[in-house]
Amino acid sequence: MNKVAYIFPGQASQYVGMGRDLYERSDRVRGFYRLASDLVGDDLARISFEGPAEQLKRTLFTQPAILIHSLALLELGAGKLPSCAFAAGHSLGEYAALAACGAMRFEDAITAVCTRARLMEQACLDRPGTMAAILALPEEKLAPVCQAASAKGIVAMANINSGVQIAVSGEVPAVEEACRLALEAGAKRAIMLEVGGAFHSPLMASAGPGMAACLNGLTIGDAKQPVVANVTGRPVQKADDIRRLLVEQITSPVKWRDTMTCLRTEGVDAIIEIGPGKVLTGLAKREIPEAALYNVDTLADLEALTAGVA
């Protein structure tokens, strides 16, 4: 591995049982769960390990559970994982990327994400919405579809995951209309998603001020290695830029395809997904086919990679 990037998953990567082996291995990891439990007002370890799945799907619990899973792997892999030249995270995963690159203390990242989860869940209640996955319709054709569908309400591209997978987000009638128009425009499929709200759309705007206040109260420094920001798809390192972009991220699309293009342009030849699931590894395989790909979800995965047999 000559130039390594860490990537960290976001919401929808959770599963019941996630992180139990990491929790059992480390006192500090157990401390992460205790901190988050105090902040969300429930036992996050129990919810992560035992479910039920419907409770774990709640934004309030999903976001910190996924973040802590990633941070636990970083904690247990400290001094053993290959050093990264870049990092990136999908939506909430950007906080893990910033922690991995030294811009935030692990505990401050947990505090920020617990606040983010609470604010976003409230925004979903205040302004209900939904999301849909549009398959095999390029961004330049989906943009006018969203513009036409906006006659029925707010709808926007939310996750530009790859050239063939884009999620749209907004008010239910507008998202349904975007699905219909996308199919007419040549999309292979348009799938309504079971999500708690219209993430990465203007419907999340009410979460912005509270998130800015939270971040202004935390210590954020310059990142030691560049983190490719969701909002721009470009590297960021300066603390002031990090704060600004984390607030903008709440209502802006996740430019994940641009993130992968950036890593490829920068000569990254190995990508390690750190956290639950393998969603981002699958996207990286499509966007950077020449890179060596590794997925670290469990303690066994971590031990295999650090032993050089992954």
C-alpha positions in Angstrom: 0.0 0.0 0.0 1.7 3.2 -1.2 -1.1 5.7 -0.7 -4.0 4.7 1.6 -7.4 6.4 2.2 -9.7 5.6 5.1 -13.4 5.8 4.3 -16.2 5.7 6.9 -19.8 4.7 6.3 -23.0 6.7 7.1 -26.6 6.1 8.0 -28.2 2.8 6.8 -25.0 0.8 7.4 -26.2 -0.2 10.9 -27.1 -3.8 11.9 -28.2 -5.3 15.3 -25.1 -6.8 17.0 -22.7 -4.3 15.5 -19.7 -3.4 17.7 -20.2 -5.9 20.5 -16.8 -7.6 20.0 -15.1 -4.2 20.0 -16.9 -3.1 23.2 -15.8 -6.3 25.0 -12.1 -5.7 24.0 -11.5 -2.1 25.3 -12.3 0.1 28.3 -12.0 3.2 26.2 -14.5 1.9 23.7 -16.9 1.2 26.5 -16.4 4.8 27.6 -17.5 5.9 24.1 -20.8 4.1 24.5 -21.3 5.5 28.0 -20.7 9.1 26.8 -23.2 8.6 23.9 -25.7 6.9 26.2 -25.7 9.9 28.5 -26.1 12.3 25.5 -29.0 10.4 23.8 -30.7 9.4 27.0 -30.8 5.6 26.4 -28.4 2.7 26.6 -26.7 2.9 23.2 -24.7 -0.3 23.7 -27.8 -2.3 24.4 -29.6 -0.8 21.4 -26.6 -1.6 19.2 -26.0 -5.1 20.4 -29.6 -6.3 21.0 -31.9 -4.0 19.0 -34.7 -4.1 18.2 -33.8 -3.1 14.6 -36.6 -0.5 14.5 -35.1 1.3 17.5 -31.6 1.1 16.0 -32.9 2.7 12.8 -33.9 5.8 14.7 -31.7 8.7 13.6 -31.0 9.5 17.3 -29.4 6.1 17.8 -28.2 5.2 14.3 -25.8 8.0 13.9 -23.8 7.7 17.1 -23.9 3.9 16.9 -22.2 3.9 13.5 -19.7 6.6 14.5 -18.7 4.8 17.6 -18.3 1.5 15.7 -15.8 3.3 13.4 -14.0 5.1 16.2 -13.7 1.8 18.1 -11.9 0.2 15.2 -9.6 3.2 15.0 -8.9 2.9 18.7 -8.2 -0.8 18.6 -6.2 -0.4 15.3 -4.0 2.5 16.6 -0.4 1.8 15.6 -1.4 -1.3 13.6 -3.4 0.1 10.7 -1.5 1.4 7.7 -1.2 5.2 7.9 -3.7 7.1 5.8 -2.8 9.8 3.3 -6.4 10.9 3.0 -9.7 10.2 4.7 -13.4 10.7 3.8 -16.7 9.7 5.3 -20.2 9.5 3.9 -22.4 12.0 5.7 -22.0 11.3 9.4 -19.0 9.3 8.5 -17.2 12.6 7.9 -16.9 13.0 11.6 -15.0 9.7 11.9 -12.7 10.8 9.1 -12.0 14.1 10.9 -11.3 12.2 14.1 -9.0 9.8 12.2 -7.0 12.8 10.9 -6.7 14.5 14.3 -9.0 17.4 13.6 -11.4 16.3 16.4 -10.9 14.3 19.6 -12.9 11.1 19.5 -15.1 12.3 22.4 -15.8 15.6 20.7 -16.8 13.8 17.5 -19.3 11.7 19.6 -20.7 14.8 21.2 -21.1 16.5 17.8 -22.8 13.5 16.2 -25.2 12.9 19.1 -26.2 16.6 18.8 -26.5 16.2 15.0 -28.7 13.1 15.4 -31.0 14.9 17.8 -31.3 18.0 15.6 -31.8 16.0 12.4 -34.4 13.8 14.0 -36.3 16.9 15.2 -36.1 18.4 11.7 -37.6 15.2 10.3 -40.6 15.6 12.7 -40.9 19.3 12.0 -40.8 19.0 8.2 -41.6 15.4 7.2 -40.1 14.0 4.0 -38.6 11.0 2.3 -35.9 9.8 -0.1 -35.6 7.7 -3.2 -32.8 5.9 -5.0 -32.6 6.6 -8.8 -30.6 4.0 -10.7 -28.8 4.4 -14.0 -29.8 8.0 -14.7 -26.8 10.4 -14.8 -26.7 13.6 -12.8 -27.1 15.8 -15.8 -30.4 14.1 -16.7 -31.6 13.9 -13.1 -31.1 17.6 -12.4 -33.9 18.7 -14.8 -36.1 15.9 -13.5 -35.8 17.3 -10.0 -36.5 20.8 -11.3 -39.7 19.6 -13.0 -40.8 17.6 -9.9 -40.3 20.6 -7.7 -43.7 21.9 -9.0 -45.1 19.5 -6.4 -42.8 20.5 -3.5 -39.2 20.5 -2.4 -37.0 17.8 -4.0 -33.2 17.8 -4.6 -30.4 15.4 -5.2 -29.1 14.3 -1.8 -26.5 11.6 -2.3 -24.5 11.5 -5.6 -23.0 8.1 -4.8 -21.8 7.1 -8.3 -22.5 7.6 -11.9 -25.4 5.2 -11.7 -26.7 5.6 -8.2 -28.1 8.9 -6.9 -30.6 9.5 -4.1 -33.1 12.3 -4.2 -34.7 13.8 -1.1 -37.6 16.1 -0.2 -41.3 16.3 0.3 -43.2 13.1 -0.4 -45.3 14.2 -3.4 -42.3 15.8 -5.0 -40.1 12.7 -4.5 -42.8 10.5 -5.9 -43.1 12.8 -8.9 -39.3 12.7 -9.4 -39.4 8.9 -9.4 -42.1 8.9 -12.1 -40.2 11.5 -14.2 -36.9 9.7 -13.8 -38.3 6.5 -15.2 -39.7 8.4 -18.1 -36.3 10.0 -18.6 -34.6 6.5 -18.8 -33.8 5.5 -15.3 -33.5 1.8 -14.8 -35.2 1.9 -11.4 -36.6 4.4 -9.0 -37.0 3.1 -5.4 -38.7 4.8 -2.5 -36.5 4.4 0.6 -37.6 3.6 4.1 -35.9 6.5 5.8 -36.9 8.8 8.7 -36.9 12.0 6.6 -35.5 14.1 3.8 -31.8 14.1 4.7 -29.4 16.4 2.8 -32.2 18.6 1.6 -33.6 22.0 2.5 -36.0 20.3 4.8 -33.1 19.8 7.2 -32.4 23.6 7.5 -33.7 23.9 11.0 -30.8 21.7 12.3 -28.2 24.1 11.0 -28.1 26.8 13.8 -27.9 24.2 16.6 -25.2 22.3 14.8 -23.2 25.5 14.3 -23.5 26.3 18.0 -22.4 22.8 19.0 -19.3 22.9 16.7 -18.4 26.4 17.9 -18.3 25.0 21.4 -15.9 22.1 20.6 -12.2 22.1 19.9 -11.6 21.6 16.2 -8.1 21.8 14.8 -6.5 21.6 11.4 -6.5 18.0 10.1 -3.1 16.3 9.9 -4.1 14.6 6.6 -6.6 16.0 4.1 -10.2 15.0 4.5 -12.3 15.0 1.3 -15.4 17.0 2.3 -18.9 15.8 1.3 -20.0 19.3 0.3 -17.2 20.0 -2.2 -15.7 16.6 -3.1 -12.4 18.3 -2.4 -9.7 18.0 0.4 -10.0 20.2 3.4 -7.7 20.7 6.4 -8.2 24.1 7.9 -10.4 24.2 11.1 -12.5 27.1 10.0 -13.3 25.4 6.7 -14.1 22.1 8.5 -16.7 23.9 10.8 -18.4 25.7 8.0 -18.6 22.6 5.8 -20.0 20.4 8.5 -22.9 22.8 8.9 -23.4 23.1 5.2 -23.4 19.3 4.9 -26.8 19.0 6.6 -28.7 20.5 3.7 -26.2 19.9 0.9 -25.8 16.8 -1.3 -23.1 14.2 -0.5 -20.8 14.4 -3.5 -19.4 10.9 -3.0 -18.7 10.2 -6.7 -16.6 13.4 -6.7 -14.9 12.2 -3.5 -13.9 9.0 -5.2 -12.7 10.9 -8.2 -10.6 13.1 -6.0 -9.0 10.1 -4.3 -8.2 8.5 -7.6 -6.7 11.8 -9.0 -4.5 12.0 -5.8 -3.1 8.6 -6.6 -4.7 6.6 -3.8 -4.1 2.9 -4.5 -5.6 1.3 -1.3 -8.9 2.1 0.4 -9.9 0.8 3.8 -13.6 1.1 4.8 -13.7 1.3 8.6 -17.1 0.7 10.2 -20.2 -1.4 9.8 -21.1 -2.9 6.5 -19.5 -2.8 3.0 -21.6 -0.3 1.1 -18.7 2.2 0.5 -16.4 -0.6 -0.5 -18.9 -1.6 -3.3 -19.0 2.0 -4.5 -15.2 2.3 -4.5 -14.9 -0.9 -6.5 -16.9 0.8 -9.3 -15.3 4.2 -9.1 -11.7 3.3 -8.4 -11.4 -0.3 -9.8 -7.6 -0.3 -9.8 -7.4 0.3 -6.0 -6.9 -2.5 -3.5 -10.0 -2.5 -1.2 -10.3 -3.6 2.4 -13.3 -3.7 4.7 -12.8 -3.6 8.5 -16.1 -4.2 10.4 -15.3 -6.7 13.1 -12.4 -7.4 15.4 -11.5 -10.4 13.2 -11.4 -8.1 10.2 -9.1 -5.7 12.0 -6.8 -8.5 13.2 -6.7 -10.0 9.7 -5.7 -6.7 8.0 -3.1 -5.7 10.6 -1.6 -9.2 10.3 -1.3 -8.7 6.6 -3.6 -11.5 5.6 -6.7 -9.6 4.7 
